[in-house]
């Protein structure tokens, strides 16, 4: 009773509900969830017709939060209903003096109320209320979240942003930045007068643009009171691009790896015996003399291991014959056993010199980068794929640019990373902002991004992969059409890196992308039947047979397919290449 008496009638009258959309009846309006972990469901609910459901994954605890304006030196009650295991409801303050804290439940098989009271400090004008689960636990639900107390000063519409600038464009994207505006909680970006995106920070990358085209951009500032006027417009023109050479590739290309330096269960295949179905033939593999030397060597399989191996002269003659027929032959560097770490400039220079010797000796058309294992990783603090600082990343980019400059526009550059190094970057990038994550996660992204205007083809290995979260915030598993649809759509639409919308990886052009698959069940985990391969192609290029995943475009100019390997396809009676040849692209 004494506590109640301490609140005057005037103070009690000023108290009100401050949480916006606490019942989630308006979806996630007002709430922000980490790494796309939150969604609104219609069952189970505590009140009304909707509730929040959030799913922890990996090192993400599925935190959903809202920042609310409050008064200094004032008492508040935070409450809400939750359901699940290890569910937290808490508050943090943006000023000093706030009594931060949380309430939680270890187990709530049905709806359980959590509450927390706190008093703001002398300078506190806003607090962030949140709910989250715990690592490795199933999804939790939350509903009817409330913050009750005196409201803060009325929010005013923010001022018009000034100083909008455009950075260096690529052929398909333009980076934008501007100074922060006081009171703004987000920014709206306009292109040609139409809204095209939002950002919570002061930068944004416009993607999906046409090469050699001028674009006009504006930005406005937004908060709960409304939207400001738009800034003065800036104009930027995308580069000509061109995809890094390889323009002589057919509109639909079949890419395959030829076991040229080793034998395995599939048997040796001579270069002259590779069928005409194959448009790009990657020689597997060029490998380093040591992990850190950068000195790459390539030799034909020894006769003791491959009794049917052709002579070097016949091998080179067969390469020339393939090229005369319009085919491209590349040296592929790395593979499962060829770890390459260009940790020093000396290794970088040795890489350029030794790869050049291989290309020149065999008269090759270019280079395939198939770095796997521990070849690429990000150092602690290297968190922005647009500006990498890790030596193995920086040196590889510089080495490839040097090779591209040496051989010119017709130089063919392809890459075959695993999903761990590319699409996983949607959730996790390097060791993360606090360390502790696998530093290899997403480590190919800075390489692809820096070389996107030199890149002929990216064919991510959609095999030997764990489940990967797609743009629909659902996990997809290899072996069926769904996996290839979701993984390829991510490459073409682009995605926020580590869930950060301010660090958006721009999508590639469809003609720069092929789907990587194993040729047979013996070639790798995740073999996909021809029928499922065709479903994936139907969905991506025609928006047909898509299943539950909805693509972010109709990618009619998708380049084609890659497989590991030509040898295994031969072992499997050419099932993979025959299906590619028979597929009706339109």
Buried (B, 14 or more C-beta within 10 A) or exposed (E): EEEEEEEEEEEEEBBEEBBBBBBBBEEBEBBBBBBBBBBBBEEEBBBEEBBBBBBBBBBBBBBBBBBBBBBBEBBBEBBBBBBBBBBBBBBBBEBEEBBEEBBBBEEBEEBBBBEBBBBBBEEBBBBBBBBBBBEEBEBBBBBBBBBBBBBBEEBEBBEBBEEBEBBEBBBBBBBBBBEEBEBBBBBBBBBEEEEBBBBBBBBBBBBBBEBEEEBEBBBBBBBBEEBBEBBEBBEBBBBEBBBBBBEEBEEBBBBBBBBBBBBBEBEBBBBEEBBEBBBBBBBBBBBBEEBBBBBBBBEBBEEEEBEEBBEEEBBBBBBEEBBEEEBBBBBBBBBEEBBBBBBBBEBBBBBBBBBBEBBEEBEBBBBBBBBBBBBBBBBBEBBBBBEBEBBBBBBBBBBBBBBBEEBEEBBBBBBBBBBBBBBBBBBBBBBBEEEEBBBBBBBBBBBBBBBBBBBBBBBBBBBBBEEBBBBBBBEBEBBBBBBBBBBBBBBBBBBBBBBBBBBBBBBBBBBBBBBBBBBBEEBBEBBBBBEBBBBBBBBBBBBEBBEEBEBBEBBEBBBBBBBBBBBBBBBBEBBBBBBBEEBEEE
